[in-house]
Amino acid sequence: MFGICNLAIIPLRFEPSDKSEIVSQVLFGEHFKILEKRNQWSRIKLQYDDYEGWVDSKQYQVISEANYDQLSKETIILNSDLIEYITAPNNLLIPIPLGASLSFLNNNEINTQNYEFEGTKVNGIKDKKNLINTAYMYLNAPYLWGGKTPFGIDCSGFTQMVYKLNGYKLLRDASQQATQGEALSFIEESEPGDLAFFDNEEGNIIHVGIIMENNYIIHASGKVRIDRIDHLGIFNGEINKHTHKLRVIKKIV
């Protein structure tokens, strides 16, 4: 079976329970495979990044395998404003966040409600320089474990969505993203838009941010914020100390 998110944002949980940890979110228009059904819950695998988790079976629309395959081949079209609205003939309004997918609206077999969108869209691969402009759109978004929107986002959700809006694919978690791209030897080799990864005492990658000009970094920690970065890691000027230990800088684009 296959499905598509027809609500603004739905939680993707670690276990089939409303009390379970939210590991990510499924945004409007994202499609997926349904791997298992258990009572009111469905275990799904997102087509975009193969991320798996449980969603409430009442919170998505079932689609055919043919429509799933067709959507998977099409260029991704995304909402490029902080928040916009999908409209329906009965004057129904569905708010959708930055990065929601609009690709299915032209498919009458999926878009059975005749939803329409009149806002700003983005698709295709953008110049790497645009990554920072997109990142600024999330500035001051509150940190939310598993979040992917300006209303709550985690560190890897932030980097994934910034890259996605510019036509580049990143995996979901920081440790997964660290397996992508080309490692740089020195911070001086980095360019705006490169990714910096940080580890804990056990050597596990636990954080990621986007390099800016002049040794600054934008990342989600408490909120999406801008701090200094050096060869040791992220330096928070407000508390006057390093908060994250640098492991590697990678060029993805």
C-alpha positions as CSV (number, residue, x, y, z in Angstrom):
1,M,0.0,0.0,0.0
2,F,1.0,3.6,-0.5
3,G,-0.1,6.9,0.9
4,I,0.3,10.7,0.8
5,C,0.1,13.3,3.6
6,N,-3.0,15.4,3.0
7,L,-2.8,17.4,6.2
8,A,-0.4,20.3,7.0
9,I,2.0,18.4,9.2
10,I,1.7,14.9,10.8
11,P,4.0,13.4,13.4
12,L,6.2,10.4,12.5
13,R,6.6,8.4,15.7
14,F,9.1,5.8,16.9
15,E,6.4,3.4,18.1
16,P,2.7,3.1,17.3
17,S,1.4,5.2,20.1
18,D,0.4,8.8,20.7
19,K,2.8,8.8,23.7
20,S,5.8,7.7,21.6
21,E,8.7,9.9,20.6
22,I,8.3,12.0,17.5
23,V,11.3,11.1,15.3
24,S,10.3,13.3,12.3
25,Q,7.4,14.9,10.6
26,V,5.6,14.3,7.3
27,L,4.7,17.5,5.5
28,F,1.7,18.1,3.3
29,G,2.2,16.4,-0.1
30,E,5.0,14.0,1.0
31,H,4.3,10.4,-0.2
32,F,5.4,7.1,1.2
33,K,5.1,3.3,1.3
34,I,3.0,1.7,3.9
35,L,5.1,-1.2,5.3
36,E,2.8,-2.4,8.1
37,K,-0.6,-1.7,9.7
38,R,-1.3,-2.3,13.4
39,N,-4.7,-1.2,14.8
40,Q,-5.0,2.5,14.1
41,W,-1.3,2.9,13.2
42,S,0.7,2.5,10.0
43,R,4.5,2.1,9.7
44,I,5.7,4.0,6.7
45,K,8.8,4.7,4.7
46,L,9.1,8.2,3.2
47,Q,9.9,8.1,-0.5
48,Y,12.2,11.2,-0.3
49,D,14.7,9.9,2.2
50,D,13.6,6.4,3.1
51,Y,13.0,7.5,6.7
52,E,10.7,5.1,8.6
53,G,8.3,5.6,11.5
54,W,4.6,5.2,12.6
55,V,1.8,7.5,11.7
56,D,-1.9,7.6,12.7
57,S,-3.8,5.8,9.9
58,K,-6.5,8.6,10.0
59,Q,-3.9,11.2,9.0
60,Y,-3.1,10.3,5.4
61,Q,-4.8,9.5,2.0
62,V,-4.2,6.1,0.4
63,I,-2.9,6.3,-3.2
64,S,-2.2,3.7,-5.9
65,E,1.2,2.2,-6.6
66,A,1.0,3.8,-10.1
67,N,0.5,7.2,-8.6
68,Y,3.3,6.6,-6.1
69,D,5.7,5.8,-8.9
70,Q,4.6,8.8,-10.9
71,L,5.1,11.2,-8.1
72,S,8.5,9.7,-7.4
73,K,9.6,10.5,-10.9
74,E,8.3,14.0,-11.1
75,T,10.3,17.2,-10.2
76,I,9.5,18.1,-6.6
77,I,7.5,21.4,-6.4
78,L,7.5,23.0,-3.0
79,N,5.8,25.9,-1.2
80,S,8.5,28.6,-0.8
81,D,6.8,30.9,1.7
82,L,6.8,30.5,5.5
83,I,3.1,29.6,5.5
84,E,0.6,29.4,2.7
85,Y,-2.9,28.0,2.1
86,I,-4.3,25.3,-0.1
87,T,-7.9,26.1,-1.1
88,A,-10.8,23.8,-2.1
89,P,-14.0,24.6,-4.0
90,N,-16.0,24.6,-0.7
91,N,-13.8,27.5,0.6
92,L,-11.9,25.1,2.8
93,L,-8.4,26.4,3.7
94,I,-5.6,24.2,4.7
95,P,-2.5,26.0,6.0
96,I,0.8,24.4,4.8
97,P,4.3,25.2,5.9
98,L,7.5,26.1,4.1
99,G,8.7,23.1,2.2
100,A,5.3,21.4,1.7
101,S,5.1,19.4,-1.5
102,L,2.7,20.6,-4.2
103,S,3.7,18.0,-6.9
104,F,0.4,16.0,-6.7
105,L,-2.0,18.9,-7.3
106,N,-1.9,18.3,-11.1
107,N,-2.8,14.6,-10.6
108,N,-6.6,14.3,-10.6
109,E,-6.5,10.7,-9.3
110,I,-4.8,11.9,-6.1
111,N,-6.2,15.5,-5.9
112,T,-9.8,14.3,-5.5
113,Q,-10.7,17.4,-3.4
114,N,-9.7,19.7,-6.3
115,Y,-7.2,21.5,-4.1
116,E,-5.6,24.6,-5.6
117,F,-2.5,26.7,-4.7
118,E,-1.9,30.3,-5.6
119,G,1.2,31.0,-3.6
120,T,4.9,31.0,-4.4
121,K,6.5,27.8,-5.5
122,V,10.1,26.6,-6.0
123,N,11.5,23.7,-7.9
124,G,14.7,22.5,-9.5
125,I,18.4,23.0,-8.4
126,K,19.4,26.4,-7.3
127,D,22.9,28.0,-7.0
128,K,24.7,26.9,-3.8
129,K,24.9,30.6,-2.8
130,N,21.1,30.5,-2.3
131,L,21.4,28.0,0.6
132,I,22.2,30.8,3.1
133,N,19.2,32.9,1.9
134,T,16.9,30.0,2.5
135,A,18.5,29.2,5.9
136,Y,17.6,32.8,7.0
137,M,13.9,32.0,6.5
138,Y,14.2,29.6,9.5
139,L,16.1,32.0,11.8
140,N,14.7,32.0,15.3
141,A,12.5,28.9,14.7
142,P,12.2,27.1,18.0
143,Y,14.1,23.8,18.4
144,L,11.8,20.8,18.2
145,W,13.1,17.2,18.3
146,G,11.9,15.7,15.0
147,G,10.7,19.0,13.6
148,K,10.9,20.1,10.0
149,T,9.1,23.5,9.9
150,P,9.7,27.1,10.9
151,F,7.3,26.4,13.8
152,G,9.7,23.8,15.3
153,I,12.8,22.2,13.8
154,D,15.8,20.1,14.8
155,C,19.3,20.5,13.6
156,S,19.2,17.9,10.8
157,G,15.6,18.8,9.9
158,F,16.9,22.3,9.3
159,T,19.7,21.3,7.1
160,Q,17.6,18.8,5.2
161,M,14.8,21.3,4.5
162,V,17.2,24.1,3.5
163,Y,18.9,21.8,1.0
164,K,15.6,20.4,-0.2
165,L,14.2,23.8,-1.0
166,N,17.3,24.3,-3.2
167,G,17.0,21.0,-5.1
168,Y,19.6,19.0,-3.2
169,K,18.9,15.8,-1.3
170,L,20.1,15.2,2.3
171,L,19.2,12.2,4.5
172,R,17.2,12.9,7.6
173,D,19.5,12.5,10.7
174,A,22.9,14.3,11.3
175,S,24.7,11.0,11.5
176,Q,23.2,10.0,8.1
177,Q,24.0,13.3,6.5
178,A,27.6,13.0,7.7
179,T,28.0,10.0,5.3
180,Q,27.3,12.2,2.3
181,G,29.6,14.5,0.4
182,E,33.4,15.2,0.5
183,A,35.3,15.9,3.7
184,L,37.4,19.0,3.9
185,S,40.8,19.1,5.7
186,F,40.5,22.6,7.2
187,I,37.8,25.0,8.0
188,E,39.5,27.6,5.8
189,E,38.6,25.4,2.8
190,S,34.9,25.7,3.5
191,E,32.4,27.8,1.6
192,P,29.0,29.2,2.6
193,G,26.5,26.3,2.4
194,D,28.9,23.6,3.4
195,L,27.9,21.4,6.4
196,A,29.7,21.2,9.7
197,F,29.2,18.1,11.9
198,F,29.8,17.8,15.6
199,D,30.3,14.8,17.8
200,N,30.0,13.8,21.5
201,E,32.5,12.3,23.9
202,E,31.8,8.8,22.4
203,G,32.5,10.1,18.9
204,N,28.9,9.9,17.6
205,I,27.7,12.7,15.3
206,I,25.0,14.5,17.2
207,H,24.7,17.9,15.5
208,V,25.0,19.7,12.2
209,G,24.9,23.2,10.9
210,I,25.4,25.3,7.8
211,I,28.7,27.2,7.3
212,M,28.3,31.0,6.5
213,E,30.9,33.6,5.6
214,N,33.5,34.9,7.9
215,N,33.6,31.9,10.3
216,Y,29.9,32.0,11.2
217,I,27.5,29.1,11.3
218,I,23.7,28.9,11.3
219,H,22.2,25.9,13.2
220,A,19.3,24.8,15.4
221,S,20.2,24.7,19.0
222,G,17.4,26.0,21.3
223,K,16.4,27.9,18.2
224,V,17.8,28.5,14.8
225,R,20.6,30.8,15.5
226,I,23.9,32.2,14.2
227,D,27.2,31.6,16.1
228,R,30.9,31.7,15.5
229,I,32.7,28.6,14.4
230,D,36.4,27.8,14.7
231,H,38.6,24.7,14.5
232,L,37.3,23.6,18.0
233,G,33.7,23.9,17.2
234,I,30.8,26.3,17.8
235,F,31.4,29.3,20.0
236,N,28.4,30.9,21.7
237,G,29.2,34.5,22.4
238,E,26.2,34.9,24.7
239,I,27.6,32.4,27.2
240,N,31.2,32.9,26.1
241,K,32.1,29.2,25.6
242,H,32.2,26.4,23.0
243,T,29.0,24.4,22.9
244,H,29.6,21.8,20.2
245,K,32.9,20.0,19.3
246,L,33.7,20.0,15.6
247,R,34.2,16.6,13.9
248,V,34.2,17.3,10.2
249,I,33.2,19.8,7.5
250,K,31.7,18.3,4.3
251,K,31.0,19.8,0.9
252,I,27.7,18.3,-0.3
253,V,27.1,20.5,-3.3
